[in-house]
Amino acid sequence: MSKSVLVKNIFSVGIIQVVNYLFPLITIPIVTRIIGPDKFGVLNFTTAFVAYFVLLIGYGFDLTATRRIAADPDNVDKRSKVFSEVFSTQCLLMLVSIVFFVIVMLFVPQFREERLVAAFTFITCFATLMTQNWLFQAMQDLPKIAILNMISKVLFTTVIVLTIREKSDYIWIPLIISSIDLTIATASFIWAIYKYKLKLYVSKLRFCLELLWEEKIYFFSLCVISLYSNTNIIVLGMVQKPEEVGYYTAGLKLILIVKALVFLPLAQAVFPYMGKAFGESFQKGITIAQKLIPVILSLTLFIGFGILISSPLFIGFLYGEAFTPAIEVCRVLSFIPMLVALNTVLGIHLMMNLKMDKQFFRIICLSAVVGIPLNYYLVRSYGYMGPAYTLVFIEVLNFVSLYAILKSRGIEIFNGSYFKPSYFYKMLQMLQRRAMAKYNAYLIG
């Protein structure tokens, strides 16, 4: 891949992140003030539920299918084979999703009462089926994803502003989202077939089942992570009133924005060379991690205090006075970005490089096993604050577990000497030099 293509791809990823969080800043203040916390909670509850089906239909192919094509992107026959196998398998998963969705709609009162909202939200699953972003990624054509993403967000923002006028209009929001997503996804599907000269055919059931079995590990990992994150909203919606879901998801929004806009660039700028360090020597990798911890800890602590202080301003501006209870949720979750950053260093960038992936997966499973019943108990006791307490507890549990396992292997991640101001300053200078070197290399290329 040429440097010019690399620059375009990096720029495209940045555009996608900005668009994903800029346009909602336009629509959320308008919509939430019209529909209120209760209907906002209904929308987020059904979205969290349908997210399970989206996860099933996607089956982690964004990574696994991308990897299969990226290994030999110029092989047209292989492209068609992978594309057809993945699409046929996703069609099978779509049928399974429809069956389970209908069963839930018939027997679960919360969804039966809001069947139109649930049905409109479920249309997103068809958009997931048709979306071919993984193929554009495999072909190093990320600008296409950025363009499609931009078009969908512009259309959604325009239609929402023109359509949502009163509280009862909340039912049309998921229909607008799903319809636009499906239209864009269908266009990308047709575009991909013609652009990459694909031959689409129906794979045999045996091949679809074999593909599901081959890629099961990554899919199960995604499921486990979803169990102790997404399930919090489902449990809250099943046990408490819709407005409780509205308060929790409103408070969670700022945390998600910070994780996307701050943590992703941090990961791209800081973490990549840790793998290279471990490739050179075990001790060098550990030393780099020890030097990074004070920088990451200081940055995320600063961000955490910023969230703690700015929560009333953020909630007041974005949602209005009706969402005042969400301020406390935001404050409780203030230091989640710090815990996530530390757990990523310990779990992904240390354990994975040290071939301790099984231990890491067990810790995630432990979090799911503990998190679900704990969340149910706390939701019944504390309402919308329950999922916030659960999320903090689980991330702390993850950190303690990861630290304990590394410690048992003789790996100490905290080195007091690297917390001195002189080392901290040197580390910042090194990161700055690396960033400038990469930037200059891109310019020269």
VEXDREN-2710 file (C-alpha; in Angstrom, 1 decimal):
% VEXDREN-2710
k/r/px/py/pz
1/MET/0.0/0.0/0.0
2/SER/1.4/3.4/-1.0
3/LYS/1.9/6.2/1.5
4/SER/-0.7/8.4/-0.3
5/VAL/-3.3/5.6/0.1
6/LEU/-2.3/5.2/3.8
7/VAL/-2.7/9.0/4.3
8/LYS/-6.2/8.9/2.7
9/ASN/-7.2/5.9/4.8
10/ILE/-6.0/7.6/8.1
11/PHE/-7.8/10.8/7.1
12/SER/-11.0/8.8/6.3
13/VAL/-11.0/7.1/9.7
14/GLY/-10.7/10.6/11.3
15/ILE/-13.6/11.9/9.2
16/ILE/-15.8/8.9/10.2
17/GLN/-15.1/9.5/13.9
18/VAL/-15.9/13.2/13.6
19/VAL/-19.0/12.7/11.6
20/ASN/-20.3/10.0/13.9
21/TYR/-20.2/12.4/16.9
22/LEU/-20.7/15.8/15.3
23/PHE/-24.1/15.3/13.6
24/PRO/-25.7/13.8/16.8
25/LEU/-24.7/17.1/18.5
26/ILE/-27.2/18.7/16.2
27/THR/-30.1/16.3/16.4
28/ILE/-29.9/15.2/20.1
29/PRO/-30.7/18.6/21.6
30/ILE/-33.7/19.0/19.3
31/VAL/-35.0/15.4/19.6
32/THR/-34.6/14.9/23.4
33/ARG/-36.4/18.1/24.2
34/ILE/-39.4/17.0/22.1
35/ILE/-39.7/13.4/23.1
36/GLY/-38.5/13.5/26.7
37/PRO/-36.6/11.0/28.8
38/ASP/-39.2/8.2/28.6
39/LYS/-39.4/8.0/24.9
40/PHE/-35.7/8.5/24.6
41/GLY/-35.3/5.5/26.9
42/VAL/-37.7/3.4/24.7
43/LEU/-35.5/4.2/21.6
44/ASN/-32.3/3.2/23.4
45/PHE/-33.8/0.1/24.9
46/THR/-35.0/-1.3/21.6
47/THR/-31.7/-0.2/20.0
48/ALA/-29.8/-2.2/22.6
49/PHE/-32.0/-5.2/22.0
50/VAL/-31.6/-5.1/18.2
51/ALA/-27.9/-4.7/18.7
52/TYR/-27.7/-8.4/19.6
53/PHE/-29.1/-9.3/16.2
54/VAL/-26.8/-6.9/14.5
55/LEU/-23.9/-8.6/16.3
56/LEU/-25.1/-12.0/15.2
57/ILE/-25.5/-11.0/11.5
58/GLY/-22.2/-9.2/11.5
59/TYR/-20.5/-12.3/13.2
60/GLY/-17.2/-10.4/13.4
61/PHE/-16.8/-10.5/9.6
62/ASP/-15.5/-6.9/9.7
63/LEU/-12.3/-8.5/10.9
64/THR/-12.3/-12.1/9.7
65/ALA/-13.5/-11.5/6.2
66/THR/-11.4/-8.4/5.8
67/ARG/-8.3/-10.5/6.8
68/ARG/-9.1/-13.2/4.2
69/ILE/-9.4/-10.8/1.3
70/ALA/-6.6/-8.4/2.4
71/ALA/-4.1/-11.3/2.2
72/ASP/-4.6/-11.4/-1.6
73/PRO/-6.7/-8.3/-2.7
74/ASP/-6.0/-8.7/-6.4
75/ASN/-7.3/-12.2/-6.7
76/VAL/-10.8/-11.6/-8.3
77/ASP/-11.9/-15.3/-7.9
78/LYS/-11.0/-15.3/-4.2
79/ARG/-12.8/-12.0/-3.7
80/SER/-16.0/-13.4/-5.2
81/LYS/-15.7/-16.6/-3.2
82/VAL/-15.3/-14.9/0.1
83/PHE/-17.9/-12.3/-0.7
84/SER/-20.5/-15.0/-1.7
85/GLU/-19.7/-17.2/1.3
86/VAL/-20.0/-14.3/3.8
87/PHE/-23.2/-12.9/2.3
88/SER/-24.8/-16.4/2.1
89/THR/-23.8/-17.0/5.7
90/GLN/-25.2/-13.7/6.8
91/CYS/-28.5/-14.5/5.0
92/LEU/-28.7/-17.6/7.1
93/LEU/-28.1/-15.6/10.3
94/MET/-30.7/-13.1/9.2
95/LEU/-33.3/-15.8/9.0
96/VAL/-32.4/-17.0/12.5
97/SER/-32.6/-13.4/13.7
98/ILE/-36.1/-12.9/12.2
99/VAL/-37.4/-16.1/14.0
100/PHE/-36.0/-15.1/17.4
101/PHE/-37.2/-11.5/16.9
102/VAL/-40.8/-12.6/16.2
103/ILE/-40.7/-14.9/19.3
104/VAL/-39.6/-12.0/21.5
105/MET/-42.1/-9.6/20.1
106/LEU/-44.9/-12.1/20.8
107/PHE/-43.9/-13.0/24.4
108/VAL/-42.1/-10.1/26.0
109/PRO/-44.4/-7.3/27.1
110/GLN/-41.9/-4.4/26.8
111/PHE/-41.4/-5.1/23.1
112/ARG/-45.1/-6.0/22.4
113/GLU/-46.1/-2.6/23.8
114/GLU/-43.6/-0.8/21.5
115/ARG/-43.9/-3.2/18.6
116/LEU/-43.7/-0.4/15.9
117/VAL/-40.5/1.0/17.4
118/ALA/-39.0/-2.5/17.7
119/ALA/-40.0/-3.4/14.2
120/PHE/-38.6/-0.2/12.7
121/THR/-35.4/-0.6/14.6
122/PHE/-35.0/-4.2/13.4
123/ILE/-34.8/-3.0/9.8
124/THR/-31.3/-2.0/10.7
125/CYS/-30.5/-5.7/10.6
126/PHE/-31.2/-5.7/6.9
127/ALA/-28.9/-2.8/6.5
128/THR/-26.2/-4.8/8.3
129/LEU/-26.8/-7.7/5.9
130/MET/-26.3/-5.4/2.9
131/THR/-23.4/-3.3/4.2
132/GLN/-20.1/-4.0/2.6
133/ASN/-17.8/-1.8/4.7
134/TRP/-15.6/-4.8/5.4
135/LEU/-14.9/-5.3/1.7
136/PHE/-14.0/-1.6/1.2
137/GLN/-11.7/-2.0/4.2
138/ALA/-10.1/-5.1/2.8
139/MET/-9.5/-3.3/-0.5
140/GLN/-7.9/-0.4/1.3
141/ASP/-10.7/1.8/0.0
142/LEU/-11.7/3.5/3.3
143/PRO/-12.7/6.8/1.6
144/LYS/-15.7/5.0/0.3
145/ILE/-16.8/4.2/3.9
146/ALA/-16.3/7.9/4.8
147/ILE/-18.4/9.1/1.9
148/LEU/-21.2/6.7/2.6
149/ASN/-21.1/7.5/6.3
150/MET/-21.2/11.3/5.6
151/ILE/-24.2/10.9/3.2
152/SER/-26.2/8.9/5.7
153/LYS/-25.5/11.3/8.6
154/VAL/-26.5/14.4/6.5
155/LEU/-29.7/12.7/5.3
156/PHE/-30.6/11.6/8.8
157/THR/-30.0/15.0/10.4
158/THR/-32.0/16.8/7.7
159/VAL/-35.0/14.4/7.8
160/ILE/-35.0/14.4/11.7
161/VAL/-35.0/18.2/11.9
162/LEU/-37.8/18.5/9.3
163/THR/-39.9/15.6/10.7
164/ILE/-39.9/15.4/14.5
165/ARG/-42.3/18.0/15.7
166/GLU/-44.1/16.4/18.7
167/LYS/-43.6/13.7/21.3
168/SER/-45.6/11.1/19.4
169/ASP/-43.3/11.4/16.5
170/TYR/-40.7/9.3/18.4
171/ILE/-41.8/6.2/16.6
172/TRP/-40.6/7.6/13.3
173/ILE/-37.0/8.1/14.5
174/PRO/-35.9/4.4/14.2
175/LEU/-37.7/4.1/10.8
176/ILE/-35.8/7.1/9.5
177/ILE/-32.5/5.8/10.7
178/SER/-33.1/2.2/9.4
179/SER/-34.5/3.4/6.1
180/ILE/-31.5/5.6/5.4
181/ASP/-29.0/3.0/6.5
182/LEU/-30.7/0.3/4.4
183/THR/-30.7/2.6/1.3
184/ILE/-27.0/3.5/1.7
185/ALA/-26.1/-0.2/2.4
186/THR/-28.0/-1.4/-0.7
187/ALA/-26.2/1.2/-2.8
188/SER/-22.9/0.1/-1.4
189/PHE/-23.8/-3.5/-2.1
190/ILE/-24.5/-2.8/-5.8
191/TRP/-21.5/-0.5/-6.0
192/ALA/-19.1/-3.2/-4.6
193/ILE/-20.3/-5.8/-7.0
194/TYR/-19.6/-3.6/-10.1
195/LYS/-16.5/-1.9/-8.8
196/TYR/-14.7/-5.1/-7.7
197/LYS/-16.1/-7.3/-10.4
198/LEU/-17.7/-9.7/-8.0
199/LYS/-19.7/-12.8/-9.0
200/LEU/-22.3/-13.4/-6.4
201/TYR/-23.6/-17.0/-5.9
202/VAL/-25.4/-18.9/-3.2
203/SER/-23.1/-21.0/-1.1
204/LYS/-24.2/-24.4/0.1
205/LEU/-25.4/-24.7/3.7
206/ARG/-22.4/-26.9/4.6
207/PHE/-20.0/-24.2/3.6
208/CYS/-21.9/-21.6/5.6
209/LEU/-21.9/-23.8/8.7
210/GLU/-18.2/-24.5/8.2
211/LEU/-17.5/-20.7/8.0
212/LEU/-19.5/-20.1/11.2
213/TRP/-17.4/-22.7/13.0
214/GLU/-14.1/-21.4/11.7
215/GLU/-14.8/-17.9/12.9
216/LYS/-16.5/-18.7/16.1
217/ILE/-13.7/-17.6/18.5
218/TYR/-13.7/-14.0/17.5
219/PHE/-17.5/-13.9/17.4
220/PHE/-17.7/-15.4/20.9
221/SER/-15.3/-12.8/22.2
222/LEU/-17.5/-10.0/20.8
223/CYS/-20.5/-11.7/22.5
224/VAL/-18.8/-11.9/25.9
225/ILE/-17.9/-8.2/25.7
226/SER/-21.5/-7.3/24.8
227/LEU/-22.8/-9.4/27.7
228/TYR/-21.4/-7.1/30.3
229/SER/-21.8/-3.8/28.4
230/ASN/-24.9/-3.8/26.2
231/THR/-26.9/-6.1/28.6
232/ASN/-26.9/-3.4/31.3
233/ILE/-29.4/-1.4/29.2
234/ILE/-31.6/-4.4/28.5
235/VAL/-31.9/-5.4/32.2
236/LEU/-32.6/-1.8/33.1
237/GLY/-35.4/-1.6/30.5
238/MET/-36.9/-4.9/31.6
239/VAL/-37.0/-4.0/35.3
240/GLN/-37.5/-0.2/35.4
241/LYS/-39.5/2.4/33.6
242/PRO/-38.4/3.8/30.1
243/GLU/-37.3/7.1/31.5
244/GLU/-34.7/5.3/33.7
245/VAL/-33.1/4.0/30.5
246/GLY/-33.2/7.5/29.1
247/TYR/-31.3/8.9/32.1
248/TYR/-28.6/6.1/32.0
249/THR/-28.0/6.3/28.3
250/ALA/-27.9/10.1/28.3
251/GLY/-25.2/10.0/31.0
252/LEU/-23.3/7.3/29.2
253/LYS/-23.2/9.3/25.9
254/LEU/-20.4/11.7/27.1
255/ILE/-18.2/8.7/28.1
256/LEU/-18.7/7.1/24.7
257/ILE/-17.7/10.3/23.0
258/VAL/-14.6/10.6/25.0
259/LYS/-13.6/7.0/24.4
260/ALA/-14.1/7.4/20.6
261/LEU/-12.5/10.9/20.2
262/VAL/-9.7/10.6/22.7
263/PHE/-8.9/6.9/23.3
264/LEU/-8.8/5.9/19.6
265/PRO/-6.2/8.6/18.6
266/LEU/-4.3/7.7/21.7
267/ALA/-4.2/4.0/20.7
268/GLN/-3.1/4.9/17.2
269/ALA/-0.4/7.3/18.3
270/VAL/1.0/5.5/21.4
271/PHE/0.4/1.8/21.4
272/PRO/1.5/0.5/17.9
273/TYR/5.3/0.4/18.7
274/MET/4.8/-1.7/21.8
275/GLY/4.4/-4.8/19.7
276/LYS/7.7/-3.9/17.9
277/ALA/9.4/-3.5/21.3
278/PHE/8.3/-6.9/22.5
279/GLY/9.5/-8.3/19.2
280/GLU/13.0/-7.0/20.0
281/SER/13.1/-8.2/23.6
282/PHE/10.8/-9.1/26.5
283/GLN/12.4/-6.5/28.8
284/LYS/12.2/-3.7/26.3
285/GLY/8.4/-4.3/25.9
286/ILE/7.9/-4.2/29.6
287/THR/10.0/-1.1/30.0
288/ILE/8.0/0.7/27.3
289/ALA/4.7/-0.3/29.0
290/GLN/6.1/1.0/32.4
291/LYS/7.0/4.3/30.8
292/LEU/3.6/4.7/29.1
293/ILE/1.5/4.0/32.2
294/PRO/2.3/7.3/33.9
295/VAL/1.5/9.2/30.7
296/ILE/-1.8/7.4/30.1
297/LEU/-2.8/7.6/33.8
298/SER/-2.1/11.3/33.9
299/LEU/-4.0/12.1/30.7
300/THR/-7.0/9.9/31.6
301/LEU/-7.1/11.3/35.1
302/PHE/-7.2/14.8/33.7
303/ILE/-10.1/13.8/31.4
304/GLY/-11.9/12.1/34.2
305/PHE/-11.9/15.2/36.4
306/GLY/-12.9/17.2/33.3
307/ILE/-16.0/14.9/32.9
308/LEU/-16.7/15.2/36.6
309/ILE/-16.8/18.9/36.5
310/SER/-18.4/19.5/33.1
311/SER/-21.2/16.9/33.4
312/PRO/-23.9/19.4/34.3
313/LEU/-23.0/21.7/31.4
314/PHE/-22.9/18.7/28.9
315/ILE/-26.2/17.2/30.1
316/GLY/-27.9/20.6/30.2
317/PHE/-26.8/21.6/26.8
318/LEU/-27.4/18.3/25.0
319/TYR/-30.5/17.1/26.7
320/GLY/-32.1/19.8/28.8
321/GLU/-33.5/20.1/32.3
322/ALA/-35.7/17.0/32.0
323/PHE/-32.5/14.8/31.9
324/THR/-30.9/16.3/35.1
325/PRO/-30.7/12.8/36.8
326/ALA/-28.3/11.8/34.0
327/ILE/-25.7/14.2/35.6
328/GLU/-25.1/11.7/38.4
329/VAL/-24.7/8.8/36.0
330/CYS/-22.1/10.9/34.1
331/ARG/-20.2/11.6/37.3
332/VAL/-20.1/8.0/38.4
333/LEU/-18.7/7.0/35.0
334/SER/-16.2/9.8/34.9
335/PHE/-13.1/7.6/35.3
336/ILE/-14.3/4.8/33.0
337/PRO/-12.0/6.0/30.2
338/MET/-9.0/5.7/32.6
339/LEU/-9.9/2.2/33.5
340/VAL/-10.6/1.2/29.9
341/ALA/-7.2/2.7/28.9
342/LEU/-5.3/0.8/31.6
343/ASN/-7.1/-2.5/30.9
344/THR/-6.3/-2.1/27.2
345/VAL/-2.6/-1.8/28.0
346/LEU/-2.6/-4.7/30.4
347/GLY/-4.9/-7.0/28.4
348/ILE/-4.4/-6.2/24.7
349/HIS/-0.9/-4.8/24.6
350/LEU/0.8/-6.8/27.3
351/MET/-1.1/-10.1/27.5
352/MET/-1.6/-10.5/23.8
353/ASN/2.0/-9.8/23.1
354/LEU/3.0/-12.3/25.8
355/LYS/0.8/-15.0/24.3
356/MET/-1.6/-14.9/27.3
357/ASP/-4.7/-14.6/25.2
358/LYS/-6.5/-17.5/27.0
359/GLN/-6.0/-15.8/30.4
360/PHE/-7.3/-12.6/28.9
361/PHE/-10.4/-14.3/27.5
362/ARG/-11.1/-16.0/30.9
363/ILE/-11.1/-12.6/32.6
364/ILE/-13.6/-11.2/30.1
365/CYS/-15.8/-14.3/30.7
366/LEU/-15.5/-13.7/34.5
367/SER/-16.7/-10.1/34.0
368/ALA/-19.7/-11.3/32.1
369/VAL/-20.6/-14.0/34.6
370/VAL/-20.3/-11.5/37.5
371/GLY/-21.7/-8.5/35.7
372/ILE/-25.1/-9.8/34.6
373/PRO/-26.5/-10.9/38.1
374/LEU/-24.8/-7.9/39.8
375/ASN/-26.4/-5.5/37.3
376/TYR/-29.8/-7.1/37.9
377/TYR/-29.5/-6.7/41.6
378/LEU/-28.3/-3.1/41.4
379/VAL/-30.9/-2.1/38.9
380/ARG/-33.7/-3.3/41.2
381/SER/-32.1/-1.5/44.1
382/TYR/-30.8/1.7/42.5
383/GLY/-32.7/2.1/39.2
384/TYR/-30.8/4.0/36.5
385/MET/-27.7/4.2/38.7
386/GLY/-27.4/0.4/38.8
387/PRO/-25.8/-0.1/35.4
388/ALA/-23.4/2.8/36.1
389/TYR/-22.2/1.1/39.4
390/THR/-22.0/-2.2/37.6
391/LEU/-19.9/-0.8/34.8
392/VAL/-17.4/0.8/37.2
393/PHE/-17.2/-2.4/39.3
394/ILE/-16.6/-4.6/36.2
395/GLU/-13.8/-2.4/34.9
396/VAL/-12.2/-2.3/38.3
397/LEU/-12.5/-6.1/38.5
398/ASN/-10.9/-6.4/35.1
399/PHE/-8.0/-4.2/36.2
400/VAL/-7.4/-6.1/39.4
401/SER/-7.6/-9.5/37.6
402/LEU/-5.3/-8.4/34.8
403/TYR/-2.8/-6.9/37.3
404/ALA/-2.9/-10.0/39.6
405/ILE/-2.2/-12.4/36.7
406/LEU/0.7/-10.3/35.4
407/LYS/2.1/-9.9/38.9
408/SER/1.9/-13.7/39.4
409/ARG/4.1/-14.0/36.3
410/GLY/6.7/-11.7/37.8
411/ILE/5.6/-8.7/35.6
412/GLU/5.3/-5.4/37.4
413/ILE/3.7/-2.7/35.3
414/PHE/4.1/0.2/37.8
415/ASN/7.7/1.5/38.2
416/GLY/7.9/4.4/40.6
417/SER/11.0/5.9/39.0
418/TYR/8.9/6.5/35.8
419/PHE/6.4/8.6/37.7
420/LYS/9.1/11.3/38.2
421/PRO/8.4/14.6/36.3
422/SER/11.7/14.2/34.4
423/TYR/10.8/10.8/33.0
424/PHE/7.3/12.0/32.3
425/TYR/8.6/15.0/30.3
426/LYS/11.1/12.8/28.3
427/MET/8.3/10.4/27.4
428/LEU/6.1/13.3/26.1
429/GLN/9.1/14.5/24.0
430/MET/9.6/11.0/22.6
431/LEU/6.0/10.7/21.6
432/GLN/6.0/14.1/20.0
433/ARG/9.1/13.3/18.0
434/ARG/7.6/10.0/16.8
435/ALA/4.4/11.8/15.7
436/MET/6.3/14.5/13.9
437/ALA/8.5/11.9/12.2
438/LYS/5.4/10.0/10.9
439/TYR/3.8/13.2/9.8
440/ASN/7.0/14.3/7.9
441/ALA/7.2/10.9/6.3
442/TYR/3.7/11.1/5.0
443/LEU/4.4/14.6/3.5
444/ILE/7.6/13.4/1.8
445/GLY/5.7/10.3/0.5
END
